[in-house]
């Protein structure tokens, strides 16, 4: 098992590393600007996993701390994948008192269903009740229009 330290709060995150991963390596935020990532961390509960001073993992929850949380931007640097880093992030978040009382916790994933099932996430109970406006490339459109935080 990896000897790691968990830190919380945007002030403890390596925002440049998080941005680099999201904008270059993620399937969900390719091309996202640094300003948008920076701002999104400001408005989230952030968790980072560190080996020494190097951040190797990240996840955040967009939440009101009372009823709802959206789990987003979970990432682990490739050389540390498969070593329990994401599990440490999830465990940390789910053990927070505010997280335990949330009525609904949600996320979206392309390929980590089995990981999240370990933590009681499952398919929607009532998918016909969930609606969305889905615009996955809005961050790219805003940059082209000059309306994006940079």
N, C-alpha and C positions, 0 to 999 in steps of 0.2 A: 504494500500500500504506500502511496505517495505521501511524503511529509509536507503538508500544506497548511496555510493559514487562510481563514475566511475573513474578509473585510466587507463592511457595508458602507453605503453612502457614496454619492458621486465624488465627493472630495478625495476618496481613497482609490478611485478607479483610474486606470490608465486609459483615458478617453481616446487617445490616439490609437492605441492597439485595438480597442473595441471598434472604432470607426474603420480602421484598416480592414479588419476581418469582415465587418458587415458590408462595406463598399466593394471589397474585392473577392471575398471567398464565400459569402452567403448566397443562397438561392433566393432569399426573400427581400434583400435590400441592396442589390448590386447598384453601384453608382450613387448611393445616398451621400449627401453632403456632410461635411464635418459639423456644420452648424445645426443641422437637423438632429444628428446623433447627440451632440452636446446638449441640446435643448430637451430631447426626449429623456435623457438621464436625469436632468434636473427635476423632472416631474414624475419620477419613478422611485420605487424601492430597489436599490441596486445591490447586487452581491457579486463579489469578485473572489476568485481563488488564486492564491499566490504561492509560488515556490521562491523563497527568499523575497526579493523585491520585484520579481517578474510575475506579471499577471498572466495566468494560463487559462482562465475560464471566467465566464461572465453570464449573468442572467438578471432580468429585471421583472418587476411586477408593477403594472399600472393599476392603481387601486385607490379606493376611498378609505381603506383600512377598517371598514365596518361591514360591508355587504358583498363586495365584488372585487375580483382581481383577475387581470389578464396577464398571463405569463408570456414574456416576449424576449426575443433576442438572446436566447440561450446559445452559448458558443463555448467550445473548448479548442484550443490550438491543436492542430493535427498531431503533433508529436506526443500529446498528452491524452488523446482520445482512447477510450477503452480502459482507463485507469481509475474510474469511479469519480471523476471530477464533477460531471453533471449531476450525479447522485448526491454529492456533497452539497451542491447549490440547492437542489430541490429539497433535501432534508432540512437544510438550514431555514429556508423560507417556510416550509410547511410546519416547522416547530415554533414559529413566532406566534405569540398569543393572538395578535390581530389576524393572522392567517387562519388560525384554527376556528375563528368565529365567522369567517366569510361564508355566505350562503352559496355563492357560485364562484368557482375558479375555472377559467377557460384558457385555452391555448389553441394554436394551429401548428401542425407539423406535417412535413412531407414524408419523413422517414424514421421518426423516433417514437412511434406508437408504443412499442414494447417497453421502452424506458419509462414513459409516462404512465403506462398501465401499472407498473410497479408501485406507483404512488396514488393509485385509485382513480386516475383520469380514465374516462371511457367515452364512447361515442355519445352524442347528444341524446338525452332522454326523450325530448320532444322536438325533433328537427323541424317539424312544420311550424313551430312557434318562433324559430330564430330567423331573423331577416338581416340583411346587410346591404350596404353600398360598398362594393368591392372595386377598388381602384389601386391595384398593386404597384403601378408605376407612377403614381402621383408625384413622388419626390423627383423623378426625372423630368416630368412635364413642368413642374414649378421652376426647376433650374433653368430650363430653356426659356421660360417666360420672364425670368429675372425676379420671380416672387419667392424665391427660396432663401432661407437663412443660410449663410455661408460660413 
